[in-house]
Amino acid sequence: MGKKDLSEEDIKARYITPAVTNVGWDLKKQIRLEYAFTAGRIILRGNITARGKKKRADYVLFYKNNLPLAIIEAKDNNHPVGAGLQQAIEYAKYCRMRILGIS
């Protein structure tokens, strides 16, 4: 199986998680996988309310508890690098605002 055939989950398991842990990040204390940082958009239809899909980052690296330092957004090899980069930038902006209490 070539790299083009790997799913996003395969990429994370084979490349990203080992790379992050090999440089010293603690998987149990500093790394959160599939980290949800919103409860989902509130959707109103008349008197009925519902929640939209949660926003979640593939990885959030924490310097200390409740102090996120970096976001890693994985993509399979069928997407350009820019797709994951733009998504991670948007997530980082949102997370920073939440930390600062701006949201």
N, C-alpha and C positions, 0 to 999 in steps of 0.2 A: 504494500500500500504506500503510495507516494504522499508527499505533504499536501498536494492539492485535494486528496481524497479524505483528509482528516477533518473531523467535525470540530466545532469550537471546544467541546468538552475534551476531545483528544488533544488538541493544542494546549489546553490548560494543564492537563494531567502530564503530558510528555515534556513540555517545554517551560511553561510559565511558572507553575508551582515549584519545580526543582530549581529553576533559576533564582527565584525569590528566596527560597530557603537556603540555597547554597551561599548566598551573600550575607546570611546571618539573621534574616527575619524569622521569628518564632511562629510557627504555624498555629500553635494553640493560644498564644498570648497576644500576638501583634497583627495577625492576618485574619480578616473576615472574608469568607467566600459567599458569593451571592448575597451581598449585604443590602438589604432594603432600607432606603432612607426616606421614603415617603409612604404614606398609607394609601396612596392612590387619589386621583382627582375626584372630587365630589361632583356627581352628575345629578341634576334635578330635572324631573319630568313631572310637572304638575305637583301632586302631593307625594310623589314617590322619589326617594333618594337612593343612590347606589354609589359604589366606589369604582373608579376605573382601575386600570392595571397599576401595580406598584412599580416605582422606579427602583432598580437594583443594579448595583455595580458588581462586576465579576469578582473583583478584589478591592478591598480597602485596607491599606496598611496604616496601623496605628502606632504613633510614637509612644504614647501612654494611653491608658484607658480613657476613652472619650475624647481623644485628641488625634483625629485622622490626619495623616501626613501626605498620603498619595492614593490615587485611584488607578487601577489597571483595568482596562476594558479589552477583553479578548475578542478576536474575530477569527473565523475560519479563513483558509487561504483563498477563498473565492471573493473576499471583500478587500478593498484597498485599505492600506494602513490609515489613511485619512478618515475613514468611516469610524473606526474605533477611537481615534484621537479626538475628533469633534464631539463624540458622545461623552468621552471622559472629561473634556473641558466643560461641557454643560453640567455634568454631574458635580464636578469640583466647584463650580460657581454656586450651585444650589447648596451643596454641603457647607461651604464657607458661610453663606448667608445664614444657614440654620445655626451654625456654631456661634456666630456673632449675635444671634437673636433678632435678625432682620426680617425673617420670613413672616 
